[in-house]
Amino acid sequence: MNARLQRFTGGTATAFAVLMLAGPAFADGLPSRGSLKDEPPRYSDSWWKDVKFSGHIESGYTFNGSDPADHLNFGHLFTDRSDDLLLNQFILTLERPLDPKKASQFQMGFKFQGMYGTDARYTHFLGEFDNVTHHRPQLDVVEAYLNYHLPMLTKDGVDVKVGQFVTMEGAEVIYAPANFFYSHSYIFNFGIPFKHTGILTTTHVSSLLDLHLGVTTGVNTTFGHDGDNNDAISFHGGIGLNLLKGDLTIAATTHIGPELPRNTPGVDPNNDLRYLNDITAVWKVTKKLTSTTDLNYIHDDGLNASGWGVAQYFTYTLNDQWSVGIRGEVWKDRDGAFVAAFPGTQDFVNLEKGLPNTAIAYGPTTYYAVTLGANYKPPVEKRFEGLVLRPEVRWDWSSDTNAFDAGTKDHQFTAGIDLIIPFTR
């Protein structure tokens, strides 16, 4: 595989479990803000009562009008298989979230989220469940972290996240119920990280401004030779703005660090930096209309390669059951180093590790896509609240190469639909 096609490479569960069990006892000895003379708060049954359990199952199908010989919807990752019914996600989440209404108190929370499904092929932390199976549905730890709120420095304090967590970047996320569309944008697939291992702080400077600062092992990486594909650390941070009384939020984030595998020829894997930058603005125009703008830029010093793009979303709520949306996007892979397809079940992870793989790329190209979709939420009993059916149609095309239909066409039409069934305790 061409070394230029080295995409973003990128706390263990045991450490997480030990810290989680020790957390309430540790917190017993800490005073609340401004009350050093008071008796420290006691964490007993009431602490565990705030622990929440939830989950969902997502399954979907994507029809490709070209019936490509390789059965790949090029430009897609989670929806990359044409005319196949996929179990995308079976996710279970156990968490104790922080309460923003208790900003004057010390708080400790945690989150553990595990996944089984075909999406996990692309979301592995290196070194965790990489080779458990060679089937399309795979296992993955999506997140496993401890979360602390420290009532210090500012009125609303500082949040500290330690462990494994999803990136702050982008308008779309791994967790399917938080996205409007079934398929994902080029920015999500090829322009931002997925996950990190490390520590991330959020300082609530004011009601308008949050400051994020963190250190990670890289993109989709953990620790050790199998868990981290080089020996360098990375920076993850940015700012968040909360404007118009919450109707406009802007997040400007970056991840900077070496991401090429240690065996990549002709580069310095511990010093050649990759810059992953993203600005996401979400504007609640009216109670029913929401606009989301996602701006993206990526550059890798070792590959001397860049890519950038924009995605614009509009969603409109018709009633309690129906909403509709449109997403238009442009993403330029200037040097053909980032956009690819991964026909083998281990190809994505093998590429991140610098191992042999069968990934497919078509060189420098500008990609375009327009997606029209709807969300239908039928009336259901409370425990399944949030059940949603998401049909969509999508047009992709490329300006400089034939990237679709197994490399024979410059365009692609797909129609997809998925069903998300949530459940809570």
C-alpha positions in Angstrom: 0.0 0.0 0.0 1.3 3.5 -0.9 2.8 5.1 2.2 1.1 8.3 1.3 -2.2 6.7 2.2 -1.5 6.7 5.9 -4.7 8.1 7.5 -5.1 9.1 11.1 -3.5 6.4 13.3 -5.3 6.9 15.6 -6.2 3.9 30.1 -7.0 0.4 29.7 -10.2 -1.2 30.9 -8.4 -2.7 33.9 -7.1 0.7 35.1 -10.5 2.2 34.5 -12.2 -0.4 36.6 -9.7 0.1 39.5 -10.1 3.9 39.5 -13.8 3.7 39.1 -14.2 1.5 42.2 -11.7 3.7 44.2 -13.3 6.9 43.1 -16.2 7.3 45.6 -13.8 6.4 48.5 -11.3 8.9 47.2 -13.9 11.6 46.9 -15.0 11.1 50.5 -11.9 12.9 51.6 -12.4 16.0 49.4 -14.3 19.1 50.7 -16.7 21.0 48.5 -15.7 24.4 47.2 -15.4 27.1 49.8 -16.2 24.8 52.7 -12.9 23.6 54.0 -14.2 23.8 57.6 -17.3 21.7 56.8 -17.4 18.0 57.1 -16.4 16.4 53.8 -19.3 15.1 51.7 -20.1 11.4 52.0 -20.6 9.3 49.0 -22.7 6.2 49.7 -25.9 4.8 48.1 -26.8 8.3 46.7 -23.6 8.3 44.6 -24.6 5.1 42.9 -28.2 6.2 42.4 -27.0 8.6 39.7 -25.4 5.8 37.7 -27.3 5.3 34.4 -27.5 2.3 32.1 -28.6 2.6 28.5 -28.0 1.1 25.1 -29.2 0.8 21.5 -29.2 -1.4 18.5 -28.7 0.1 15.0 -29.1 -1.9 11.8 -29.2 -0.5 8.3 -29.0 -1.2 4.5 -27.6 0.8 1.7 -28.6 0.3 -2.0 -26.1 1.4 -4.6 -27.6 2.2 -8.1 -24.4 1.1 -9.9 -24.3 -2.3 -8.2 -20.5 -2.1 -7.9 -18.5 -5.2 -8.6 -16.5 -4.8 -5.3 -19.7 -4.1 -3.3 -18.2 -0.9 -1.9 -19.9 2.5 -1.5 -16.7 4.5 -2.0 -16.5 7.6 0.2 -18.4 5.8 3.0 -17.0 4.0 6.0 -19.8 2.9 8.4 -22.1 2.4 5.4 -19.4 1.1 3.0 -21.1 -2.1 2.0 -23.6 -2.0 -0.9 -26.7 -4.1 -0.8 -25.8 -5.7 2.6 -27.9 -5.6 5.7 -25.5 -4.5 8.5 -25.7 -4.7 12.2 -23.9 -1.4 12.6 -24.0 -0.9 16.4 -25.1 -2.8 19.5 -23.9 -0.3 22.2 -24.2 -0.6 26.0 -23.4 2.4 28.1 -22.8 2.6 31.9 -22.2 6.1 33.2 -22.4 8.6 36.0 -22.4 12.0 34.3 -21.4 15.3 35.9 -24.1 17.6 36.9 -23.6 21.2 35.6 -26.0 22.5 38.2 -23.6 21.5 41.0 -20.7 23.6 39.7 -19.7 24.7 43.2 -19.1 21.1 44.4 -16.5 18.5 43.7 -17.9 15.8 41.5 -16.7 12.5 40.2 -18.3 10.5 37.3 -17.4 7.9 34.8 -18.4 6.4 31.5 -17.9 3.0 30.0 -19.3 2.4 26.5 -18.8 -0.8 24.6 -19.8 -1.7 21.0 -20.4 -4.8 18.9 -21.1 -4.3 15.2 -19.7 -3.6 11.8 -18.9 0.1 12.7 -16.2 -1.2 15.1 -14.0 -2.1 12.1 -13.1 1.6 12.0 -13.2 2.7 15.6 -10.7 0.3 17.4 -8.3 1.6 19.9 -5.1 0.0 18.6 -4.1 -2.9 20.9 -7.7 -3.5 22.0 -9.8 -6.3 20.3 -7.8 -5.7 17.0 -7.6 -9.4 16.0 -10.3 -11.0 18.1 -12.3 -11.8 14.9 -12.0 -11.3 11.2 -15.7 -11.1 10.7 -17.3 -7.7 9.8 -19.1 -7.3 13.2 -16.4 -6.7 15.8 -15.9 -5.6 19.4 -14.7 -2.2 20.5 -14.4 -0.1 23.6 -15.8 3.3 22.5 -15.1 5.1 25.7 -13.8 4.3 29.2 -12.9 7.3 31.3 -13.2 8.9 34.7 -14.6 12.4 34.9 -13.9 14.9 37.6 -15.4 18.4 38.3 -13.0 20.6 40.3 -14.6 23.8 41.7 -11.5 25.9 41.2 -10.0 28.8 39.1 -13.4 30.0 37.8 -17.0 30.3 39.0 -18.0 27.2 37.0 -14.8 25.3 37.6 -12.7 22.8 35.7 -13.7 19.4 34.3 -11.0 16.7 33.9 -11.4 13.6 31.8 -8.9 10.7 32.2 -8.9 7.6 30.1 -10.3 6.8 26.7 -12.7 9.2 25.0 -14.1 10.2 21.7 -12.6 13.3 19.9 -14.1 16.8 20.4 -13.8 17.4 16.6 -16.5 17.4 14.0 -20.2 17.8 13.6 -20.9 14.0 13.6 -20.0 11.3 16.1 -19.7 7.5 16.4 -22.8 7.2 18.6 -25.5 6.8 16.0 -28.5 8.3 17.9 -26.7 11.7 18.0 -26.5 12.0 14.2 -29.3 13.0 11.9 -28.2 11.0 8.9 -27.4 7.3 8.5 -24.3 7.8 6.3 -21.4 10.0 7.4 -19.7 13.0 5.8 -16.2 13.0 4.2 -15.1 15.2 7.1 -16.1 12.6 9.7 -14.7 9.7 7.7 -11.4 11.2 6.6 -10.8 14.6 8.1 -10.9 14.1 11.9 -9.8 11.6 14.5 -12.2 9.2 16.1 -10.9 8.6 19.6 -8.0 9.3 22.0 -6.4 8.0 25.1 -5.1 10.6 27.6 -6.2 13.5 29.7 -8.5 16.4 28.7 -9.4 19.4 30.8 -12.2 21.8 30.1 -12.1 25.1 32.0 -15.4 26.9 32.1 -13.9 30.4 31.8 -17.3 32.0 31.7 -20.9 31.3 30.6 -19.7 32.2 27.0 -16.3 30.5 26.8 -14.8 27.1 27.5 -11.1 26.3 27.1 -10.1 22.7 26.3 -6.5 21.5 26.9 -5.3 17.9 26.7 -2.5 15.4 26.0 -3.1 12.1 24.2 -1.2 9.2 22.9 -2.4 10.0 19.4 -5.4 9.1 17.2 -7.1 5.8 17.9 -4.1 4.7 20.0 -3.4 3.4 23.5 -0.1 2.3 25.0 2.8 0.0 24.2 4.1 -1.3 20.9 0.8 -2.8 19.8 -1.3 0.0 21.2 0.6 3.0 19.8 2.1 3.0 16.3 4.8 5.5 17.3 6.5 6.8 20.4 5.2 10.4 20.5 2.4 12.2 22.3 -0.1 14.7 20.9 -2.0 17.8 21.8 -5.8 18.0 21.8 -7.6 21.2 22.6 -9.5 24.2 21.5 -12.2 26.6 22.5 -16.0 26.5 22.8 -18.3 29.5 22.5 -21.9 29.6 23.8 -23.6 32.6 22.2 -27.2 34.0 21.7 -28.3 32.5 25.0 -27.3 29.0 23.8 -28.9 29.3 20.3 -25.4 29.5 18.7 -22.5 27.3 19.7 -19.1 27.3 18.0 -16.3 24.8 18.7 -12.8 25.4 17.3 -10.6 22.3 18.0 -7.3 20.8 16.9 -5.3 17.7 17.4 -1.6 18.0 16.7 1.0 15.2 16.9 2.9 12.6 14.9 0.5 9.9 13.6 2.5 7.9 11.0 3.4 4.3 11.9 7.0 3.8 13.2 7.8 1.6 10.1 6.7 4.2 7.5 9.6 4.6 5.1 11.2 8.0 4.4 9.6 9.9 7.4 10.4 10.6 11.1 7.3 9.0 12.8 8.0 10.7 16.1 8.5 14.2 14.8 6.6 14.6 11.6 3.3 16.3 12.8 -0.2 15.8 11.6 -2.6 18.7 12.1 -6.3 17.9 12.3 -8.3 21.1 12.6 -12.1 21.6 12.7 -14.6 24.4 13.4 -18.2 23.4 14.0 -21.0 26.0 14.4 -24.5 25.0 15.4 -27.2 27.7 15.1 -30.7 27.2 16.3 -32.3 29.6 13.7 -35.8 28.9 15.0 -37.4 26.4 17.3 -37.8 24.1 14.3 -34.8 25.0 12.0 -31.2 24.2 12.8 -28.1 25.1 10.7 -24.8 23.3 11.2 -21.6 24.3 9.5 -18.5 22.1 9.7 -15.1 23.4 8.4 -12.1 21.1 8.2 -8.4 21.2 7.4 -5.8 18.4 7.7 -2.1 18.4 6.9 0.6 15.8 7.5 4.3 16.9 7.4 5.6 13.4 6.8 3.4 12.8 3.8 3.6 16.4 2.7 -0.2 16.1 2.1 -3.2 18.2 2.8 -7.0 18.0 2.7 -9.8 20.4 3.5 -13.5 20.8 3.1 -16.8 22.1 4.3 -20.2 20.4 5.1 -23.4 22.4 5.6 -26.5 20.9 7.3 -30.0 22.1 7.6 -32.6 20.2 9.6 -36.3 21.1 10.1 -38.7 19.6 12.6 -42.2 19.1 11.1 -43.9 17.7 14.2 -43.2 15.3 17.1 -42.7 12.4 14.7 -41.1 13.7 11.5 -38.1 15.9 10.7 -36.3 16.4 7.5 -32.7 17.4 6.6 -30.2 18.1 3.9 -26.4 17.9 4.0 -24.1 19.3 1.2 -20.4 18.9 1.3 -17.1 19.4 -0.5 -13.8 17.7 0.6 -10.6 18.1 -1.4 -8.0 15.4 -1.0 -5.3 17.5 -2.6 -2.6 14.8 -2.6 -4.7 11.6 -2.6 -3.4 10.7 0.9 -6.5 10.4 3.0 -9.7 9.2 1.2 -9.8 5.4 0.8 -12.0 2.3 0.9 -11.2 -0.7 3.0 -12.6 -4.0 1.6 -10.9 -6.3 4.1 -12.2 -6.5 7.7 -8.7 -5.7 9.1 -7.6 -3.2 6.5 -8.3 0.0 8.4 -6.4 -1.2 11.5 -3.6 -2.7 9.5 -3.1 0.7 7.7 -2.9 2.5 11.0 -0.3 0.0 12.2 1.7 0.2 8.9 0.9 -3.5 8.1 0.1 -4.9 4.7 -3.5 -4.2 3.6 -5.8 -3.9 0.6 -7.0 -0.4 1.0 -8.1 1.3 -2.2 -7.4 5.0 -3.2 -7.7 6.9 -6.4 -5.3 9.8 -6.1 -5.8 13.6 -5.8 -9.5 14.3 -6.1 -12.2 16.8 -4.9 -15.2 14.9 -3.6 -18.8 16.3 -3.5 -21.9 14.9 -1.9 -25.5 15.9 -1.3 -27.7 13.9 1.1 -31.4 14.2 1.7 -32.9 12.5 4.7 -35.7 12.2 7.2 -36.2 11.0 10.8 -39.4 9.2 11.8 -40.0 8.7 15.5 -43.1 6.6 16.1 -45.0 6.7 19.4 -43.5 4.1 21.7 -43.5 3.2 25.4 -41.1 5.2 27.5 -38.3 2.6 27.8 -37.9 2.8 24.0 -38.2 6.5 23.7 -36.0 7.7 20.9 -36.6 4.9 18.5 -36.0 6.3 15.0 -36.2 5.2 11.4 -33.8 7.2 9.1 -34.2 6.9 5.3 -31.9 8.9 3.1 -30.8 9.3 -0.6 -27.3 10.5 -1.4 -25.4 11.6 -4.5 -21.5 11.5 -4.6 -19.3 12.6 -7.4 -15.6 13.3 -7.9 -14.0 16.0 -10.1 -10.7 14.5 -11.2 -10.9 10.7 -11.1 -13.3 7.8 -11.4 -13.6 6.9 -7.7 -16.9 5.1 -7.8 -18.3 1.8 -9.1 -15.0 0.0 -8.6 -13.1 2.8 -10.2 -15.2 3.1 -13.4 -17.4 6.1 -12.7 -17.1 9.7 -11.4 -20.5 9.5 -9.6 -22.5 7.3 -7.3 -26.2 7.2 -6.1 -27.1 5.4 -2.9 -30.3 5.0 -0.9 -30.0 4.0 2.7 -32.2 3.3 5.7 -31.5 2.3 9.2 -33.4 1.6 12.4 -32.2 2.6 15.9 -33.9 0.9 18.8 -32.8 2.5 22.1 -33.4 1.1 25.6 -32.8 2.4 29.1 -32.9 1.1 32.6 
